[in-house]
Amino acid sequence: MDIPLYVWGITLVVTIAFFVYEFFAHVRTPHEPTIGEAARWSVFYISLALLFGVGLGFVSGWKFGGEYFAGYLTEKALSIDNLFVFLILMTGFAVPRIYQQKVLMIGIVIALVMRGAFIAVGATLIENFSWIFYIFGALLLFLAYKQAFGDSDEDPTDGRFMRLVRRIIPVTEEYHEDRLTVAKAGKRYATPMLLAIVAIGFIDLVFAVDSIPAIYGLTQEAYIVFTANAFALMGLRQLYFLIGGLLQRLVYLAQGLAVILAFIGVKLVFHALHVNELPFVNGGEPLLWVPEIPIWFSLLFIGLTIAVATVLSLRKTRNDSGDGSGSASTGTAAETTH
């Protein structure tokens, strides 16, 4: 897939333009989006992402179109899982609802910049070192295990990194509207707003370690990796306000994502075996048979896994609510999001 420089330039300019518009049209004036506003813009950005994928399929072929859709679906699912951590951060730092848009917007821009850097590094590594697929595959299998069995109760607002930041930077106890710093008695202090943005930036760095190897397991085209990530992040702010309460009900999303990451990890290892020709000896006689998993199967597997995880999550929380055992968690979700 040969992408001319001018296409890359247009893509970057349009992506930046969307985020600049988002800031001046929605974020600059502090307010809490209504459900209607969040729903309309979420539908717009998802529709735009799907139209881009269809256009890519017609112009460059449906092999690349399929890779884009598989990558977009994976990145969107990972982004929704990330929203749950953002929700915990907003609650932990007690960010007022009218200022949460600004924190999210800055965090999403940081995420896009970091993922862009990781994409460039990943493309260079893949081009020069074919064995890197083994590293990516092993990393994804480890991350899948962490996703499924890791400690999900860890407070991201009070980890080692944030404790270090608090020791280095003096922070006020109270918010000063949406200002990041404030002067007091001739001394400059950071506000909790800045602390929340720093926390989200650090979390974005961790998330990039998950998302970039995962999508490189579905496509080796840097352009597809970038556009799938960009479209997955577009509309994420609106989605946060639209499904904030629903996030608490997606109790099996982590397990679903673990299955997806493990699947892509295995796919990467299989691909590495083919690229490095390790399963073949004696003049080309196969030592073992290793399949190359086609993109249509990957897309189907990812879509079904997300659907099953969502259905099982909603069924479990509905049953728990019916038994009365989920009432407390439902109340907590309402308090958290409102």
Buried (B, 14 or more C-beta within 10 A) or exposed (E): BEBEEEEEEEBEEEBEEBBEEBBEEBBEEBEBBEEEBBBBBBEEBBEBBEEBBEEBBEEBEBBBBBBBBBBBBBBBBBBBBBBBBBBBBBBBBEBBBBBBBBBBBBBBBBBBEBBBEBBEEBBEBBEEEBEBBBBBBBBBBEBBBBBBEEEEEEEBBEBEBBEEBBEEBEBBEEBBEBEBBBEEEEEEBBBBBBBBBBBBBBBBBEBBEBBBBBBBBBBBBBBBBBBBBBBBBBBBBBBBBBBBBBBBBBBBBBBBBBBBBBBBBBBBBBBBBBBEEBEBEEEEEEEEEBEEBEBEBBBEBBBEBBEBBBEBBBEBBEEBBEEEEBEEBBEEBEEBBE
